[in-house]
Amino acid sequence: MKFLQHIPSILKNKYLLSGVAFLVWIFFFDPKDIPSSINRIQTYKKLQQTELHLSKQIGETTKDLDLLKTNPQTIEKYARENYMMKKDNEDLFIINPTAEGK
């Protein structure tokens, strides 16, 4: 019991020891610990940004689809740009842009 006399009385306090044990449990061992919560919040923010981006893309795509359904000039433009289609009396020149510095 001599070694217990050298320990400061603040470290013998049962409330302090139980509080420290509780904090260690909450920060590291609990299923809802702090690092996991931070990771979940970051993932949630990324998913929200992805949702906004995809909803913008859906809006643009539906607008393009409506134009394709109603406007013949839009259909012709879409076929020329995406499928390289041309009329019988036309020549088609395809120019591929080159990367700078090559």
C-alpha positions as CSV (number, residue, x, y, z in Angstrom):
1,M,0.0,0.0,0.0
2,K,3.1,2.3,0.0
3,F,2.8,2.8,-3.7
4,L,-0.7,4.3,-3.4
5,Q,0.6,7.1,-1.2
6,H,2.7,8.4,-4.1
7,I,-0.3,8.8,-6.4
8,P,-1.8,12.3,-6.3
9,S,-5.2,12.5,-4.8
10,I,-6.7,13.9,-8.1
11,L,-5.9,10.6,-9.8
12,K,-7.6,8.6,-7.1
13,N,-10.9,10.5,-7.7
14,K,-13.5,8.0,-8.9
15,Y,-15.5,10.6,-10.7
16,L,-12.5,11.8,-12.7
17,L,-11.5,8.3,-13.6
18,S,-15.1,7.4,-14.6
19,G,-15.4,10.6,-16.7
20,V,-12.1,9.9,-18.5
21,A,-13.1,6.3,-19.1
22,F,-16.5,7.6,-20.5
23,L,-14.8,10.1,-22.8
24,V,-12.3,7.5,-24.1
25,W,-15.3,5.1,-24.7
26,I,-17.3,7.8,-26.6
27,F,-14.4,9.0,-28.7
28,F,-12.9,5.7,-29.8
29,F,-15.1,2.6,-29.1
30,D,-18.7,3.7,-29.5
31,P,-20.4,2.9,-32.9
32,K,-21.2,6.6,-33.2
33,D,-17.7,7.8,-32.4
34,I,-16.3,11.1,-33.4
35,P,-14.1,10.1,-36.4
36,S,-16.9,8.0,-37.9
37,S,-19.3,10.8,-37.5
38,I,-17.0,13.2,-39.3
39,N,-16.5,10.7,-42.1
40,R,-20.3,10.3,-42.4
41,I,-20.8,14.1,-42.6
42,Q,-18.2,14.4,-45.3
43,T,-19.8,11.6,-47.3
44,Y,-23.2,13.2,-46.9
45,K,-21.9,16.5,-48.2
46,K,-20.3,14.7,-51.2
47,L,-23.6,12.9,-51.9
48,Q,-25.5,16.2,-51.8
49,Q,-23.2,17.8,-54.3
50,T,-23.6,14.7,-56.6
51,E,-27.3,14.9,-56.3
52,L,-27.3,18.6,-57.3
53,H,-25.1,17.8,-60.3
54,L,-27.2,14.9,-61.4
55,S,-30.4,16.9,-61.1
56,K,-28.9,19.6,-63.3
57,Q,-27.9,17.0,-65.8
58,I,-31.4,15.5,-65.8
59,G,-32.9,18.9,-66.4
60,E,-30.6,19.6,-69.3
61,T,-31.3,16.2,-70.8
62,T,-35.1,16.5,-70.5
63,K,-34.8,19.9,-72.2
64,D,-32.7,18.4,-75.0
65,L,-35.2,15.5,-75.3
66,D,-38.1,17.9,-75.6
67,L,-36.3,19.8,-78.4
68,L,-35.5,16.5,-80.2
69,K,-39.1,15.5,-80.0
70,T,-40.5,18.7,-81.4
71,N,-37.8,20.4,-83.6
72,P,-36.6,18.8,-86.9
73,Q,-33.6,21.1,-87.1
74,T,-32.5,20.0,-83.7
75,I,-32.7,16.3,-84.8
76,E,-30.5,17.1,-87.8
77,K,-28.0,19.0,-85.7
78,Y,-27.8,16.2,-83.2
79,A,-27.3,13.6,-85.9
80,R,-24.6,15.6,-87.5
81,E,-22.6,16.3,-84.3
82,N,-22.9,13.0,-82.6
83,Y,-23.2,10.4,-85.4
84,M,-21.2,12.3,-88.1
85,M,-24.1,12.0,-90.5
86,K,-24.1,14.1,-93.7
87,K,-26.3,14.8,-96.7
88,D,-25.6,13.1,-100.0
89,N,-24.1,16.2,-101.7
90,E,-21.9,17.2,-98.7
91,D,-18.3,16.4,-97.7
92,L,-17.5,15.8,-94.1
93,F,-14.2,16.9,-92.6
94,I,-13.4,15.7,-89.1
95,I,-10.7,17.7,-87.3
96,N,-9.3,16.2,-84.1
97,P,-7.9,18.8,-81.7
98,T,-4.3,18.0,-80.7
99,A,-3.0,18.5,-77.2
100,E,-0.6,21.4,-76.7
101,G,3.0,20.6,-76.2
102,K,3.1,17.3,-78.1
